[in-house]
Amino acid sequence: MKVLVPVKRVIDPNVRPRVKADGSGVDLANIKMAMNPFCEIAVEEAVRMKEKSIVTEIVLVSIGPAQAQETIRIGLAMGGDRGILVQTDMAVEPLAVAKILKAIVDSEKPDLVITGKQAIDDDSNQTGQMLAALLDWPQGTFASGVTKEGDKLNVTREVDGGLQTVSLSLPAVITTDLRLNEPRFASLPNIMKAKKKLIDVKTPADYGVDVTPRLQVVKVAEPKKREAGEKVADVDALIAKLKSVGAI
Ligand code: AMP
């Protein structure tokens, strides 16, 4: 079984983002970037499936600037086999990403696509679903467990009030939730080995996709600063305080 894993280069989740002075977006100048955490989980799941001999080849795809090669290399060091960089300096919206991925699926013919459930930069949570719709493939979103049963994949999903398991016939799209697995760190020898793995460089035009944005960002603002708290001496003082502000 061949798996395609789209991996997005995003601002490192441990870095505090700064909003540009003109409110037009987040300032990415000299900011540490990393693989989107949900994409790391997707790569890890594909690698575990390969270790269980369910999967034979893992192809990683990133759509973004030249530096997104580094993101692909991380995935190759985790256990991916080869990569495709679809290079563009434009911010590509989920629909255009899904269209490019569909074109790659048409040529690569994977049996499974594992995406993250969302990219932590724009929190869209759309690409996997849109791709499944464009391909007319079944989808298992927010996966917290994936098992193979015969020629089907059972995907466990965390829903309100419990766990739902859906059975998908292949080919299919899965999107990963946080509790699916804990991604491995790439070891130094594997980072060295990954340097020799193949990354094909393409452009959106090679897939006939127009990535011109359809949405206009009106404004980006910092969250409101939290006001300092106040310590109270005991429970009675707490109750009095809550009453005084009308909270109880
Ligand atoms: P989103 O719908 O933007 O929240 O992204 C969900 C998932 O789609 C991500 O975790 C990736 O697996 C995939 N994805 C989104 N944008 C890109 C991109 N530019 N390059 C590669 N994969 C992407």
Residues whose N, C-alpha, C, O or C-beta is under 5 A from the ligand:
A	BS01	AMP	P6 V7 K8 N36 F38 C39 V61 S62 I63 G64 P94 V97 T115 G116 K117 Q118 A119 D123 S124 N125 Q126 T127 G128
